[in-house]
């Protein structure tokens, strides 16, 4: 199975903080069977024990304009790969490639057939610089990626649901596979 990267975002506008908090709650509480006693649900670049409250509080530090948060789903492919380390490696690579000190949190889900991590990236980095992602970033995160044309038609960017989106729309979910 190839590695997969999916991306969408929430724009900073009225109601965005509520939507971002709902997303955090969804990935935090959705997969109760994978919770490990004594371990917080989230991890980041530095810790395996980041609480949901910490993530929620950090959302308030997001920008008032532009993108509040980016939402990624990263799957390393084979379930034998450590998803936490894989996620940290990918986030470190993209942070260095973009020259940004990204603020991100992730939650591993193991209750599906394919282990994956939900990643939340704040719309500004630690220095207050705007964070944006484009197709080249998606390709970097996925290795030598290609746009999955089997889902939404030739040349389109498509979500794994099979919904077809117009070419070039970066405000829609993106599904890339190697």
Beta strands, then each sheet from edge to edge (+ up, - down):
strand 1: 4-11
strand 2: 67-75
strand 3: 104-109
strand 4: 116-122
strand 5: 146-147
strand 6: 157-158
strand 7: 164-165
strand 8: 174-177
sheet 1: 3+ 4- 2+ 1- 8+ 5-
sheet 2: 6+ 7-
end
